[in-house]
Amino acid sequence: TGTTSADLRHGPEPAPGSRAADRAPGRVLTGTLLASSTLTITAAAIISPSLPEMARVFSGVPAADLLVRLSLTITSLTIGLTAAVAGVVTDRVGRKPVLVASLVLYAVAGTAGWFVSDLHLLLGARALLGVAVGGVTTSVSALISDWFDGERRGAVIGQQAAFASLGGVVFIPVAGVLAGIAWDAPFWLYASSLLVVPFAVLGVREARPRSSGPEPVAPGTGGSGPRSPAGRALALPYAVAAGATLVFFMTPTQLPFLLQRFDASPAAVGVAVAAGTASSTVAALAYSRVRRQLSQELVTAVSIGLLGAGWLVIGLAGGLPLVLVGALVGGLGLGLIVPTLNQWVAGLVPAPRRGRALGGLVSAIFLGQSASPLVLQPVVDAVGTSTAFLLTGAAAGAGAVALAVVLPRRARRVGTGTSA
């Protein structure tokens, strides 16, 4: 018989070899998935404190300013292009093989930045890093959705988002310190994935199919049922994901250059970039509690609203302290929206198709990241960085109002609204 979410929350771990043990995730598996999550969302941004010095080092390369920024965002672009494929692979060959292979590739491709001196080769290594991050993110999300149900799934998805943000809190300030020593020293931080590999090999196992009935469609999605989710049902959370991350990724791509106006050191840039991920960690840990009080539709709208408010504060900032405040507020929004989207999408599809659906979400998130400098750099060039933050903050605020109006109506129309 299947294990209930209450059993997973409160019950002791079943004896090895028992039927219940086959359905219990275990602490090692859960810890490995959360540790892997620290390597994901901010993987590309680890080198953001190095960007100004990189631009000077490669100043002789044609279009160096654009290529240096792309060294950060090409990782996100590759994730966006390959994560959906990784999702299909996880559905066909299993979550564990994809996770282990991706962790190894993460270390190899990430540390390659230390060894290469050609900017174009560096871009190639950063693209391979994106393949690895897409595999890690998709396999971890699929494993969490496979192993956990109901309220417990929401809690673990919140922890996943928190640990992903925690990776930025730890890695980006350290990267800022390392960048003050040598611009390419932060690339060694990618070797940390090798610490997780043994646990992934020994502690991760595939979840057996549940014997329980199909899961309900996530509220507000308008899906026709988990066995045949309509493309338009997935399109909405995908669009929200892409838009939110396009805006939030101004932190690593534009904030370092804004802070140059305030003569901020690389370490200070690292702290500023990490501020948003620090607050997103807090928000993600509180996600399950927030979700018990607010509907999914309202959490979605509030998340985007917080992101917009933070960016308005950054746009009005006249110094580093106010920039930090804005980054902290915006990070609260990101910390809530990521687990909301994960649970939303996971509830739309059955387990055999969950990998590809979550892979599509990962693609949307990172395509939004990669599009950020391409879409917003012309705006920055035209009106300046501060004004660009103001404009995107206003756009996010308008989007939040639209979601607050549209999502509850959509939920009522399909009869799947959520109560507090």
Buried (B, 14 or more C-beta within 10 A) or exposed (E): EBBBBEBBEEEEEBEEEEEBEEBBBBEEBBBBBBBBBBBBBBBBBBBBBBBBBBBEBBEEBEEBBEBBBBBBBBBBBBBBBBBBBBBBBBBEEBBBBBBBBBBBBBBBBBBBBBEBEEBEEBBBBBBBBBBBBBBBBBBBBBBBBBBBBBBBBBBBBBBBBBBBBBBBBBBBBBBBBBBBEEBBBBBBBBBBBBEBBEBBEEBBBBBEEBEEEEBEBBBBBBBBBBEEBBEEBBBBBBEBBBBBBBBBBBBBBBBBBBBEBBEBBBBBBBBBBBBBBBBBBBBBBBBBEBBEEBBBBBBBBBBBBBBBBBBBBBBBBEEBEBBBBBBBBBBBBBBBBBBBBBBBBBBBBBBEBBBBBBBBBBBBBBBBBBBBBBEBBEBBEEEBBBEBBBBBBBBBBEBBEEBBEBBBEBBEEBEBBBEE
